[in-house]
Amino acid sequence: MVRLTRLNGSEIWLNPMLIESVEATPDSVITLSNGHKYLVQEKPSAIEQIVTAFYRRIGLVAAQAGKGVDR
């Protein structure tokens, strides 16, 4: 789970594996695979960093871009 901040300042914990899309409209809108939408204060680039850090912590993304990938 990753912690994000709703527009009213309260915390929301989301499962990043369910994130289908992130839009800047200008607020960030996160759409989950179940169709639920959440408005959060974090910018899409910050959400990307938070989600990538989560994937690294659980071992789904290598620490360096391209590590272990033949190009």
Residue frames as qw, qx, qy, qz and C-alpha x, y, z in Angstrom:
[[0.000, 0.889, 0.457, 0.000, 0.00, 0.00, 0.00],
 [0.394, 0.210, -0.018, 0.895, 1.14, 3.56, -0.66],
 [0.130, -0.698, -0.492, 0.503, 0.08, 6.63, 1.30],
 [0.210, 0.404, 0.334, 0.825, -1.25, 9.62, -0.61],
 [0.011, -0.334, -0.434, 0.836, -3.06, 12.80, 0.45],
 [0.186, 0.692, 0.676, 0.170, -6.64, 13.65, -0.51],
 [0.167, 0.599, 0.156, 0.767, -7.48, 17.24, -1.43],
 [0.485, -0.785, -0.140, -0.358, -8.96, 17.83, 2.04],
 [0.031, -0.711, 0.606, -0.355, -5.64, 16.82, 3.66],
 [0.833, -0.277, 0.406, -0.256, -6.67, 13.38, 4.90],
 [0.117, -0.439, 0.855, 0.251, -4.54, 10.33, 4.11],
 [0.900, 0.228, 0.034, -0.370, -5.58, 7.59, 1.75],
 [0.385, -0.404, 0.809, 0.184, -3.79, 4.29, 1.34],
 [0.779, 0.451, -0.105, -0.423, -4.04, 2.72, -2.10],
 [0.810, -0.098, 0.532, 0.228, -2.86, -0.57, -3.54],
 [0.101, 0.665, -0.407, -0.618, -0.54, 0.56, -6.36],
 [0.225, -0.043, 0.913, 0.339, -1.05, -2.72, -8.19],
 [0.281, 0.622, 0.725, -0.092, -4.65, -1.62, -8.87],
 [0.075, 0.704, -0.045, -0.705, -3.73, 1.75, -10.41],
 [0.654, 0.491, 0.528, 0.227, -4.87, 1.88, -14.01],
 [0.400, 0.616, 0.167, 0.658, -4.18, 5.54, -14.76],
 [0.334, -0.602, -0.261, 0.677, -3.03, 8.84, -13.27],
 [0.304, 0.685, 0.372, 0.547, -4.19, 12.13, -14.81],
 [0.232, -0.307, -0.231, 0.894, -3.39, 15.77, -14.08],
 [0.079, 0.594, 0.677, 0.427, -6.62, 17.74, -14.59],
 [0.299, 0.704, -0.528, 0.370, -5.01, 19.98, -12.87],
 [0.617, -0.473, 0.536, -0.329, -5.58, 17.94, -9.69],
 [0.146, 0.303, -0.929, -0.155, -4.24, 14.41, -9.86],
 [0.833, -0.007, 0.093, -0.545, -6.94, 11.84, -10.54],
 [0.075, -0.306, 0.948, 0.039, -6.03, 8.21, -9.87],
 [0.816, 0.070, -0.152, -0.553, -8.26, 5.60, -11.50],
 [0.429, -0.310, 0.842, -0.108, -8.12, 2.05, -10.17],
 [0.134, 0.062, -0.891, -0.430, -8.85, -1.07, -12.18],
 [0.027, 0.455, 0.868, -0.200, -12.20, -1.40, -10.37],
 [0.086, 0.684, 0.471, 0.551, -13.27, 2.02, -11.72],
 [0.397, -0.824, -0.290, 0.283, -12.93, 3.96, -8.45],
 [0.423, 0.642, -0.032, 0.638, -11.39, 7.41, -8.86],
 [0.554, -0.661, -0.267, 0.430, -9.47, 9.38, -6.25],
 [0.241, 0.883, -0.063, 0.397, -8.36, 13.01, -6.25],
 [0.767, -0.426, -0.143, 0.457, -5.01, 13.50, -4.51],
 [0.099, -0.958, 0.102, 0.250, -2.65, 16.40, -3.82],
 [0.555, -0.400, 0.553, 0.476, 0.50, 14.71, -5.16],
 [0.424, 0.643, -0.346, -0.536, 1.53, 15.48, -8.72],
 [0.957, 0.246, -0.064, -0.141, 1.69, 12.57, -11.22],
 [0.525, 0.580, -0.552, 0.287, 5.52, 12.62, -11.19],
 [0.265, -0.459, 0.661, -0.531, 5.51, 12.24, -7.38],
 [0.878, -0.016, 0.258, -0.402, 2.96, 9.41, -7.63],
 [0.826, 0.450, -0.340, 0.019, 5.22, 7.69, -10.14],
 [0.222, 0.555, -0.675, 0.432, 8.16, 7.92, -7.73],
 [0.555, -0.303, 0.539, -0.557, 6.09, 6.63, -4.80],
 [0.941, 0.157, 0.084, -0.289, 4.76, 3.68, -6.81],
 [0.684, 0.532, -0.474, 0.158, 8.20, 2.85, -8.24],
 [0.066, -0.518, 0.694, -0.496, 9.69, 2.90, -4.71],
 [0.782, -0.130, 0.388, -0.470, 6.92, 0.52, -3.60],
 [0.924, 0.337, -0.145, -0.108, 7.68, -1.89, -6.47],
 [0.411, 0.588, -0.614, 0.329, 11.39, -1.77, -5.61],
 [0.392, -0.437, 0.609, -0.533, 10.66, -2.52, -1.93],
 [0.854, 0.004, 0.401, -0.333, 8.71, -5.63, -2.86],
 [0.468, -0.313, 0.740, 0.368, 11.21, -6.69, -5.53],
 [0.638, 0.574, 0.513, -0.019, 9.17, -6.17, -8.70],
 [0.430, 0.889, -0.065, 0.141, 11.45, -3.48, -10.16],
 [0.784, 0.043, -0.167, 0.597, 15.25, -3.55, -10.31],
 [0.358, -0.726, -0.162, 0.565, 17.02, -0.77, -8.44],
 [0.108, -0.465, 0.378, 0.793, 18.52, 0.58, -11.68],
 [0.669, 0.554, 0.072, -0.490, 16.60, 1.21, -14.88],
 [0.674, 0.559, -0.442, -0.195, 17.34, -1.50, -17.43],
 [0.229, -0.489, 0.823, -0.178, 19.07, -3.79, -14.93],
 [0.488, 0.019, 0.866, -0.105, 18.74, -7.37, -16.06],
 [0.645, 0.641, 0.319, -0.267, 17.17, -6.43, -19.37],
 [0.565, -0.033, 0.532, 0.630, 18.92, -7.24, -22.63],
 [0.318, 0.820, 0.143, -0.453, 18.83, -4.33, -25.02]]
